[in-house]
Amino acid sequence: MLKRFINTTIVLVGVLCGFSAHANGLPDFTALVEKQGPAVVNSSTTQIVRNAQGFPNFPEGDPIFDFFRRFAPPMPRAQESQSLGSGFIISADGYIMTNAHVVDHADKITVRLTDKREFAARVIGVDKRTDVALLKIEAGNLPKVLLGDPDKLKVGEWVVAIGSPFGFDSSVTAGIVSAKGRSLPQDNFVPFIQTDVAINPGNSGGPLFNMNGEVVGINSQIYTRSGGSMGLSFAIPIDVATQVTEQLRTSGTVTRGRIGVTIQEMTRELAESFGLSQPNGALISSVEKGGPADKAGIEASDVILKFNGKAVNNSSDLPRIVAATRPDSKVVVELWRKGELKQLTVVIAKMPEEGKLAQAAKGLVEVAGKLIARLGIAVSELTREQLLELQSGLLVEEVKGSAARAAGLQRGDVLLAIGNIPLRSLNQLEVVLKQVPQGRNVALLVRRGDNASYVAIKLDEK
């Protein structure tokens, strides 16, 4: 009797929460799949790989080209390269959301529905920065998905993926949310949802459903050493994707904001050196000269804690918040500088489509260095020519101390500042270090090549 009561209670709880459950307490996905599955599509792309000469791409005057022309059979002038992916219908009149990498460079896109109907799709727009694309097919009265709120997702919650792994249409896999807000290399604008749902090639662009049958993400990437699923998959939150597709639908492109800074993660050691009680915020390691941040008075060594009223808990939060801010708008930035909170107003600029903003450090020459015992490094002053390029800094000649090696310092690095104090001479560095107590962390702004970032080093005894 008690067992029957428990099983009945589990089923009732499942119904109230929007899903059904088996008697053993595991969720039942059948109703979700039957209702939402028809809105998931298979997308096959064809790319024409052209070879205008019909031979390997050697110049016509090259002897190797002449050899191929005489003795080798000509290669096909055009070859087709095909790939498969997934997508899902977001409106009854034929708009489809998928990944940018699924349709990028495609000459032909065919969308197949679960009822076997096929349609030629055209690309409305592609955004490579978020890996989101919007397609359109000419059809009406199509099944469409419901969109959910990724912010309401909880770690440990059940989620379901539907797609076409390896071309197997309408395949269903399930798992849980492993983490939220994941940052991945080269993906600064997407706080990924990490799951252990089995995702394989062909699932890309397909939907990730919550147990209410709502799409909360687009399955985009996996971490793998074998080429197949290893229980680490990443989905683009649907709210991020929707912001992108709304712009793609209206203008075909995506406009983002920028302020012209380089940032890095705030560690506990760096937080201590800047007088912060918690390692929150985005640490500014460099500011683009003449850029929006520079004009607003933001400086290297500032720590941005809030941007436009939104908390910046991690450095990865800032690019997403800034990018989502409309260009030309005025935004209040709350930051930490020299032990005090400050508020500055910055005018948001438009992010360019392509290109990088960087400053090069050139012409470093070797001169004799002086050992700075408390840092465990030998440094030398820059030449006149180097100072014209960098304005300030000391050249690292040798790394001797274990703390400096652990911090990643290397010969050839340039120390631009200690904390927020620009370094202009060896005497100045030694004076500043004398004021720092034993065992404290100091933050050094280090330039290596085109990049500058802060590192924390615990000082040796005086």
RODO-2510 file (C-alpha; in nm, 4 decimals, decimal comma):
residues 462
     n   res          X          Y          Z
     1     m     0,0000     0,0000     0,0000
     2     l     0,2786     0,2400     0,0937
     3     k     0,4692     0,1551    -0,2273
     4     r     0,1582     0,2249    -0,4367
     5     f     0,1112     0,5601    -0,2563
     6     i     0,4739     0,6619    -0,3243
     7     n     0,4529     0,5711    -0,6940
     8     t     0,1254     0,7607    -0,7305
     9     t     0,2791     1,0645    -0,5632
    10     i     0,5767     1,0589    -0,8049
    11     v     0,3433     1,0527    -1,1047
    12     l     0,1325     1,3391    -0,9654
    13     v     0,4438     1,5497    -0,9005
    14     g     0,5590     1,4847    -1,2549
    15     v     0,2252     1,5955    -1,3991
    16     l     0,2256     1,9140    -1,1915
    17     c     0,5817     1,9940    -1,3051
    18     g     0,4941     1,9540    -1,6733
    19     f     0,6222     1,6047    -1,7454
    20     s     0,5185     1,2489    -1,6788
    21     a     0,7147     0,9894    -1,4870
    22     h     0,7422     0,6139    -1,4820
    23     a     0,6606     0,4248    -1,1671
    24     n     1,0315     0,4046    -1,0863
    25     g     1,0532     0,7834    -1,0706
    26     l     1,2430     0,8414    -1,3975
    27     p     1,0992     1,1020    -1,6361
    28     d     0,8977     0,9980    -1,9407
    29     f     0,9902     1,1958    -2,2539
    30     t     0,7346     1,0440    -2,4921
    31     a     0,4767     1,3231    -2,4752
    32     l     0,7442     1,5902    -2,5224
    33     v     0,8899     1,4161    -2,8273
    34     e     0,5504     1,3504    -2,9868
    35     k     0,4460     1,7145    -2,9489
    36     q     0,7724     1,8975    -3,0257
    37     g     0,9489     1,6492    -3,2556
    38     p     0,7672     1,7562    -3,5766
    39     a     0,9177     2,1067    -3,5436
    40     v     1,2747     1,9693    -3,5570
    41     v     1,4239     1,9448    -3,9065
    42     n     1,7164     1,7840    -4,0815
    43     s     1,9289     2,0257    -4,2818
    44     s     2,1608     1,8995    -4,5536
    45     t     2,4013     2,1390    -4,7241
    46     t     2,5922     2,1171    -5,0485
    47     q     2,9024     2,3178    -5,1240
    48     i     3,0495     2,3312    -5,4730
    49     v     3,4290     2,3016    -5,4595
    50     r     3,5466     2,4537    -5,7850
    51     n     3,8701     2,3978    -5,9754
    52     a     3,8687     2,6250    -6,2761
    53     q     4,1743     2,4632    -6,4435
    54     g     4,0655     2,1036    -6,4049
    55     f     4,4124     2,0275    -6,2638
    56     p     4,5810     2,0854    -5,9265
    57     n     4,6212     2,4549    -5,8558
    58     f     4,9634     2,5204    -6,0099
    59     p     5,0330     2,8209    -6,2368
    60     e     4,9935     2,7365    -6,6051
    61     g     5,3610     2,8129    -6,6723
    62     d     5,4762     2,5745    -6,3983
    63     p     5,6437     2,2521    -6,5266
    64     i     5,4352     2,0515    -6,2791
    65     f     5,1176     2,1926    -6,4355
    66     d     5,2447     2,0889    -6,7788
    67     f     5,3140     1,7387    -6,6452
    68     f     4,9584     1,7037    -6,5151
    69     r     4,8189     1,8429    -6,8412
    70     r     5,0052     1,5850    -7,0491
    71     f     5,0016     1,2707    -6,8420
    72     a     4,7406     1,2897    -6,5666
    73     p     4,3649     1,2679    -6,6173
    74     p     4,1976     1,6012    -6,5481
    75     m     4,0318     1,6484    -6,2133
    76     p     3,6606     1,7327    -6,2044
    77     r     3,6090     2,1040    -6,2474
    78     a     3,3501     2,1095    -5,9724
    79     q     3,3071     1,8720    -5,6824
    80     e     3,0233     1,8600    -5,4333
    81     s     3,0939     1,8567    -5,0609
    82     q     2,7935     1,7613    -4,8487
    83     s     2,7268     1,7838    -4,4759
    84     l     2,4360     1,7283    -4,2392
    85     g     2,2979     1,9200    -3,9447
    86     s     1,9798     1,9964    -3,7585
    87     g     1,7509     2,2912    -3,6968
    88     f     1,4094     2,3815    -3,5636
    89     i     1,1123     2,5835    -3,6862
    90     i     1,0434     2,8979    -3,4826
    91     s     0,7485     3,0341    -3,6821
    92     a     0,4638     2,8749    -3,8775
    93     d     0,5622     3,0662    -4,1930
    94     g     0,8974     2,8885    -4,2234
    95     y     1,1713     3,0602    -4,0240
    96     i     1,4271     2,8088    -3,8954
    97     m     1,7028     2,8494    -3,6392
    98     t     2,0298     2,6560    -3,6660
    99     n     2,4073     2,6935    -3,6205
   100     a     2,6121     2,9226    -3,8420
   101     h     2,8730     2,6522    -3,8969
   102     v     2,6039     2,4183    -4,0326
   103     v     2,5190     2,6453    -4,3281
   104     d     2,8359     2,8520    -4,3665
   105     h     2,9628     2,8586    -4,7291
   106     a     2,6761     2,6352    -4,8437
   107     d     2,5668     2,6721    -5,2075
   108     k     2,2498     2,4708    -5,1518
   109     i     2,0501     2,3978    -4,8350
   110     t     1,7735     2,1381    -4,8192
   111     v     1,5465     2,1119    -4,5174
   112     r     1,3601     1,7876    -4,4531
   113     l     1,0671     1,7667    -4,2129
   114     t     0,9617     1,4621    -4,0118
   115     d     0,6760     1,4023    -4,2600
   116     k     0,9428     1,3613    -4,5346
   117     r     0,8607     1,6892    -4,7112
   118     e     1,1673     1,8688    -4,8439
   119     f     1,2163     2,2406    -4,9020
   120     a     1,4953     2,4543    -5,0441
   121     a     1,6079     2,6974    -4,7751
   122     r     1,7635     3,0404    -4,8121
   123     v     1,9929     3,2032    -4,5580
   124     i     1,8450     3,5162    -4,4009
   125     g     2,1584     3,5860    -4,1997
   126     v     2,4568     3,4296    -4,0241
   127     d     2,6347     3,5434    -3,7086
   128     k     2,9652     3,3621    -3,6636
   129     r     3,0408     3,5250    -3,3281
   130     t     2,7543     3,3358    -3,1644
   131     d     2,7339     3,0531    -3,4210
   132     v     2,3678     3,1304    -3,4940
   133     a     2,1976     3,1320    -3,8351
   134     l     1,8438     3,2045    -3,9534
   135     l     1,6948     3,0203    -4,2528
   136     k     1,3649     3,0572    -4,4389
   137     i     1,1610     2,8024    -4,6332
   138     e     0,8516     2,8852    -4,8387
   139     a     0,5774     2,6996    -4,6538
   140     g     0,2876     2,7703    -4,4220
   141     n     0,1033     2,6199    -4,1266
   142     l     0,4219     2,4518    -4,0085
   143     p     0,4692     2,3074    -3,6607
   144     k     0,6838     2,5333    -3,4436
   145     v     0,8656     2,5012    -3,1131
   146     l     0,7940     2,6859    -2,7911
   147     l     1,0762     2,9042    -2,6589
   148     g     1,1664     2,8906    -2,2896
   149     d     1,3705     3,0949    -2,0434
   150     p     1,7275     2,9662    -1,9935
   151     d     1,7613     3,1800    -1,6805
   152     k     1,5118     2,9510    -1,5076
   153     l     1,7153     2,6396    -1,5868
   154     k     1,8736     2,4772    -1,2848
   155     v     2,1875     2,2667    -1,2723
   156     g     2,0803     1,9039    -1,2406
   157     e     1,7564     1,9572    -1,4352
   158     w     1,6607     1,7073    -1,7070
   159     v     1,6946     1,8246    -2,0693
   160     v     1,6290     1,6575    -2,4055
   161     a     1,7970     1,6961    -2,7455
   162     i     1,6384     1,6060    -3,0790
   163     g     1,8433     1,6055    -3,3979
   164     s     2,0088     1,4045    -3,6727
   165     p     2,3391     1,2651    -3,5415
   166     f     2,5328     1,1052    -3,8271
   167     g     2,2211     1,1556    -4,0413
   168     f     1,9855     0,9483    -3,8244
   169     d     1,6768     1,1718    -3,8347
   170     s     1,4718     1,2547    -3,5262
   171     s     1,7087     1,0937    -3,2777
   172     v     1,6277     1,1695    -2,9135
   173     t     1,8845     1,1850    -2,6335
   174     a     1,8463     1,3043    -2,2751
   175     g     2,0604     1,4113    -1,9815
   176     i     2,0936     1,6843    -1,7243
   177     v     2,2209     2,0397    -1,7106
   178     s     2,5819     2,0077    -1,5929
   179     a     2,6603     2,3792    -1,5606
   180     k     2,5485     2,7221    -1,6776
   181     g     2,7330     3,0283    -1,8033
   182     r     3,0313     2,8356    -1,9355
   183     s     3,2945     3,0366    -2,1234
   184     l     3,4766     2,8629    -2,4075
   185     p     3,7881     2,9786    -2,5936
   186     q     3,7089     3,2170    -2,8811
   187     d     3,3443     3,2419    -2,7715
   188     n     3,3248     3,5653    -2,5728
   189     f     2,9596     3,6404    -2,6421
   190     v     2,7909     3,3148    -2,5388
   191     p     2,7321     3,1911    -2,1803
   192     f     2,7000     2,8256    -2,2800
   193     i     2,4731     2,5696    -2,1161
   194     q     2,6790     2,2592    -2,0439
   195     t     2,4975     1,9236    -2,0438
   196     d     2,5815     1,5531    -2,0472
   197     v     2,3291     1,4897    -2,3265
   198     a     2,4764     1,2689    -2,6009
   199     i     2,5522     1,5100    -2,8887
   200     n     2,7288     1,3922    -3,2039
   201     p     2,8055     1,5293    -3,5524
   202     g     2,4700     1,6088    -3,7134
   203     n     2,3115     1,7267    -3,3874
   204     s     2,4553     2,0754    -3,4446
   205     g     2,1817     2,3352    -3,4761
   206     g     1,9191     2,1177    -3,3103
   207     p     1,7104     2,2198    -3,0088
   208     l     1,7696     2,1523    -2,6415
   209     f     1,4349     2,1172    -2,4597
   210     n     1,3470     2,1535    -2,0944
   211     m     1,0879     1,9229    -1,9422
   212     n     0,8092     2,1695    -2,0222
   213     g     0,8753     2,1085    -2,3920
   214     e     1,0355     2,4518    -2,4387
   215     v     1,3559     2,5159    -2,6306
   216     v     1,6193     2,6546    -2,3953
   217     g     1,9235     2,6227    -2,6209
   218     i     2,0789     2,5353    -2,9564
   219     n     2,3152     2,2373    -2,9425
   220     s     2,6384     2,3763    -3,0793
   221     q     2,9620     2,2145    -2,9599
   222     i     3,1038     1,9098    -2,7875
   223     y     3,4270     1,8425    -2,6052
   224     t     3,5740     1,5195    -2,7365
   225     r     3,8987     1,3318    -2,7804
   226     s     3,7429     1,0562    -2,9888
   227     g     3,5237     1,2528    -3,2307
   228     g     3,2082     1,1295    -3,0588
   229     s     3,0138     1,2165    -2,7461
   230     m     3,2036     1,2115    -2,4168
   231     g     2,9299     1,3607    -2,2004
   232     l     3,0423     1,7211    -2,2475
   233     s     2,8113     1,9157    -2,4790
   234     f     2,7407     2,2871    -2,4993
   235     a     2,4285     2,4716    -2,6072
   236     i     2,3740     2,8387    -2,6947
   237     p     2,1064     2,9826    -2,4628
   238     i     1,7925     3,0496    -2,6641
   239     d     1,7610     3,4081    -2,5374
   240     v     2,1055     3,4862    -2,6829
   241     a     2,0075     3,3184    -3,0103
   242     t     1,6753     3,5018    -3,0247
   243     q     1,8427     3,8413    -2,9830
   244     v     2,0642     3,7522    -3,2774
   245     t     1,7906     3,6150    -3,5055
   246     e     1,5649     3,9170    -3,4455
   247     q     1,8417     4,1387    -3,5840
   248     l     1,9116     3,8962    -3,8681
   249     r     1,5430     3,8938    -3,9637
   250     t     1,5148     4,2733    -3,9745
   251     s     1,8531     4,3734    -4,1160
   252     g     2,0476     4,0576    -4,2081
   253     t     2,3343     4,1567    -3,9781
   254     v     2,4005     4,1864    -3,6043
   255     t     2,5091     4,5117    -3,4402
   256     r     2,7071     4,4982    -3,1159
   257     g     2,8546     4,7499    -2,8775
   258     r     3,2177     4,7916    -2,7764
   259     i     3,4156     5,0161    -2,5403
   260     g     3,7759     4,9406    -2,6412
   261     v     3,9380     4,7598    -2,3500
   262     t     4,1329     4,4409    -2,2931
   263     i     4,0278     4,2506    -1,9827
   264     q     4,1399     3,9535    -1,7778
   265     e     4,0016     3,7346    -1,5014
   266     m     4,0301     3,8591    -1,1449
   267     t     4,2053     3,6035    -0,9219
   268     r     4,2155     3,6075    -0,5427
   269     e     4,5804     3,7100    -0,5529
   270     l     4,5076     4,0014    -0,7883
   271     a     4,2039     4,1015    -0,5826
   272     e     4,4221     4,1174    -0,2713
   273     s     4,6796     4,3301    -0,4482
   274     f     4,4110     4,5797    -0,5563
   275     g     4,2435     4,5880    -0,2143
   276     l     3,9258     4,4015    -0,3124
   277     s     3,7657     4,1655    -0,0626
   278     q     3,6286     3,9336    -0,3343
   279     p     3,7742     3,8340    -0,6759
   280     n     3,4797     3,9797    -0,8669
   281     g     3,4735     4,2036    -1,1702
   282     a     3,6679     4,2431    -1,4931
   283     l     4,0256     4,3698    -1,4576
   284     i     4,1253     4,6184    -1,7278
   285     s     4,4731     4,5342    -1,8570
   286     s     4,4810     4,7859    -2,1433
   287     v     4,2668     5,0633    -2,2887
   288     e     4,2477     5,1493    -2,6575
   289     k     4,3798     5,4992    -2,7087
   290     g     4,1022     5,7307    -2,8219
   291     g     3,8384     5,4593    -2,7728
   292     p     3,5124     5,4953    -2,5780
   293     a     3,6634     5,3747    -2,2495
   294     d     3,9631     5,6047    -2,2862
   295     k     3,7372     5,9044    -2,3514
   296     a     3,5300     5,8138    -2,0435
   297     g     3,8421     5,8083    -1,8231
   298     i     3,8702     5,4321    -1,7723
   299     e     4,2290     5,3260    -1,7035
   300     a     4,4366     5,0089    -1,6972
   301     s     4,4174     4,8486    -1,3492
   302     d     4,0543     4,9587    -1,3050
   303     v     3,8184     4,6767    -1,2080
   304     i     3,4705     4,7052    -1,3614
   305     l     3,2127     4,5783    -1,1112
   306     k     2,8899     4,6956    -1,2755
   307     f     2,8036     4,7918    -1,6316
   308     n     2,4738     4,9627    -1,7086
   309     g     2,3392     4,8458    -1,3732
   310     k     2,4299     4,4809    -1,4354
   311     a     2,6756     4,3076    -1,2048
   312     v     3,0022     4,1879    -1,3587
   313     n     3,0834     3,8861    -1,1431
   314     n     3,3362     3,7357    -1,3840
   315     s     3,5445     3,8921    -1,6574
   316     s     3,3529     3,6868    -1,9165
   317     d     3,0324     3,8710    -1,8209
   318     l     3,1577     4,2060    -1,9488
   319     p     3,1938     4,1294    -2,3245
   320     r     2,8414     3,9844    -2,3326
   321     i     2,6864     4,2816    -2,1521
   322     v     2,8739     4,5368    -2,3626
   323     a     2,7971     4,3566    -2,6893
   324     a     2,4258     4,3546    -2,6071
   325     t     2,4265     4,7312    -2,5453
   326     r     2,3032     4,9531    -2,8261
   327     p     2,5786     5,1627    -2,9920
   328     d     2,5666     5,5397    -2,9211
   329     s     2,3905     5,4841    -2,5885
   330     k     2,5339     5,6351    -2,2681
   331     v     2,6057     5,3831    -1,9922
   332     v     2,7150     5,4232    -1,6305
   333     v     3,0136     5,2074    -1,5350
   334     e     3,0894     5,1327    -1,1698
   335     l     3,4546     5,0476    -1,1101
   336     w     3,7170     5,0032    -0,8409
   337     r     4,0229     5,2283    -0,8547
   338     k     4,2923     5,2748    -0,5900
   339     g     4,0734     5,1449    -0,3111
   340     e     3,7644     5,3483    -0,4026
   341     l     3,4420     5,2986    -0,5963
   342     k     3,3943     5,5323    -0,8912
   343     q     3,1227     5,5879    -1,1483
   344     l     3,1993     5,6953    -1,5043
   345     t     2,9787     5,7404    -1,8099
   346     v     3,0856     5,5811    -2,1368
   347     v     2,9339     5,6231    -2,4831
   348     i     2,9086     5,2832    -2,6537
   349     a     3,0687     5,2457    -2,9965
   350     k     2,9778     4,9985    -3,2700
   351     m     3,1808     4,6802    -3,2921
   352     p     3,3397     4,6369    -3,6363
   353     e     3,2531     4,3271    -3,8333
   354     e     3,6078     4,2054    -3,8704
   355     g     3,9582     4,2906    -3,7554
   356     k     4,1454     4,3142    -3,4300
   357     l     4,2554     4,6118    -3,2254
   358     a     4,6064     4,5633    -3,0984
   359     q     4,9237     4,7534    -3,0307
   360     a     5,2603     4,6013    -3,1131
   361     a     5,5668     4,6157    -2,8937
   362     k     5,8625     4,6250    -3,1303
   363     g     6,2368     4,6722    -3,1293
   364     l     6,3285     4,5213    -2,7935
   365     v     6,7058     4,4963    -2,7508
   366     e     6,9159     4,3163    -2,4956
   367     v     7,0966     4,5179    -2,2302
   368     a     7,2367     4,4258    -1,8925
   369     g     6,9655     4,3727    -1,6325
   370     k     6,9478     4,4470    -1,2621
   371     l     6,8267     4,1792    -1,0231
   372     i     6,5126     4,2772    -0,8314
   373     a     6,5384     4,0259    -0,5488
   374     r     6,1859     4,0697    -0,4108
   375     l     6,0378     3,9845    -0,7520
   376     g     6,2966     3,7238    -0,8428
   377     i     6,3677     3,8759    -1,1850
   378     a     6,6391     4,0776    -1,3540
   379     v     6,5085     4,3814    -1,5433
   380     s     6,6499     4,6660    -1,7469
   381     e     6,5235     5,0049    -1,8571
   382     l     6,3928     5,0504    -2,2094
   383     t     6,5887     5,2370    -2,4714
   384     r     6,4778     5,5765    -2,6020
   385     e     6,3358     5,4131    -2,9160
   386     q     6,1389     5,1593    -2,7129
   387     l     5,9981     5,4326    -2,4874
   388     l     5,8703     5,6181    -2,7944
   389     e     5,6732     5,3020    -2,8756
   390     l     5,5569     5,1987    -2,5274
   391     q     5,5745     5,5237    -2,3212
   392     s     5,6813     5,3266    -2,0110
   393     g     5,8036     4,9875    -1,9000
   394     l     6,0944     4,7680    -1,7877
   395     l     6,2326     4,4763    -1,9849
   396     v     6,2577     4,1350    -1,8168
   397     e     6,6089     4,0004    -1,8823
   398     e     6,5997     3,6871    -1,6658
   399     v     6,3525     3,5009    -1,4446
   400     k     6,5177     3,3539    -1,1332
   401     g     6,2606     3,3304    -0,8537
   402     s     6,0128     3,0448    -0,8202
   403     a     5,7214     3,2841    -0,7626
   404     a     5,7999     3,4723    -1,0843
   405     r     5,8253     3,1456    -1,2788
   406     a     5,4978     3,0246    -1,1284
   407     a     5,3333     3,3497    -1,2381
   408     g     5,4455     3,2756    -1,5948
   409     l     5,6973     3,5587    -1,6404
   410     q     5,9396     3,5080    -1,9273
   411     r     6,2530     3,6693    -2,0610
   412     g     6,1508     3,9417    -2,3074
   413     d     5,8325     4,0411    -2,1228
   414     v     5,7827     4,4106    -2,0565
   415     l     5,6609     4,5228    -1,7143
   416     l     5,4311     4,8157    -1,7883
   417     a     5,3017     4,8916    -1,4388
   418     i     5,2886     4,7736    -1,0805
   419     g     4,9269     4,8020    -0,9706
   420     n     4,8132     5,1223    -1,1392
   421     i     5,1540     5,2920    -1,1292
   422     p     5,3324     5,3047    -1,4690
   423     l     5,6936     5,1866    -1,4450
   424     r     5,9460     5,4311    -1,5887
   425     s     6,2726     5,3448    -1,4108
   426     l     6,4472     5,0832    -1,1967
   427     n     6,4746     5,3247    -0,9060
   428     q     6,1006     5,3882    -0,9159
   429     l     6,0272     5,0119    -0,9088
   430     e     6,2515     4,9604    -0,6077
   431     v     6,0939     5,2537    -0,4200
   432     v     5,7442     5,1186    -0,4794
   433     l     5,8432     4,7648    -0,3709
   434     k     5,9906     4,8931    -0,0437
   435     q     5,6445     5,0101     0,0578
   436     v     5,4858     4,6649     0,0118
   437     p     5,4871     4,4388     0,3219
   438     q     5,6476     4,0931     0,3138
   439     g     5,4276     3,8134     0,1832
   440     r     5,1857     4,0458     0,0015
   441     n     5,0788     3,9956    -0,3578
   442     v     5,1592     4,2664    -0,6082
   443     a     4,9968     4,2982    -0,9506
   444     l     5,2332     4,3467    -1,2433
   445     l     5,0988     4,4558    -1,5817
   446     v     5,2999     4,2499    -1,8303
   447     r     5,3118     4,2940    -2,2071
   448     r     5,4056     3,9961    -2,4219
   449     g     5,3864     4,0490    -2,7955
   450     d     5,0575     4,2207    -2,8764
   451     n     4,8865     4,1430    -2,5448
   452     a     4,9045     4,2839    -2,1938
   453     s     4,7662     4,1282    -1,8763
   454     y     4,8143     4,1423    -1,5011
   455     v     4,9915     3,8703    -1,3051
   456     a     5,0111     3,8425    -0,9265
   457     i     5,3442     3,7699    -0,7544
   458     k     5,3982     3,7190    -0,3828
   459     l     5,6982     3,9225    -0,2738
   460     d     6,0044     3,7715    -0,1094
   461     e     6,1551     3,9273     0,2043
   462     k     6,3041     4,2754     0,1831
***
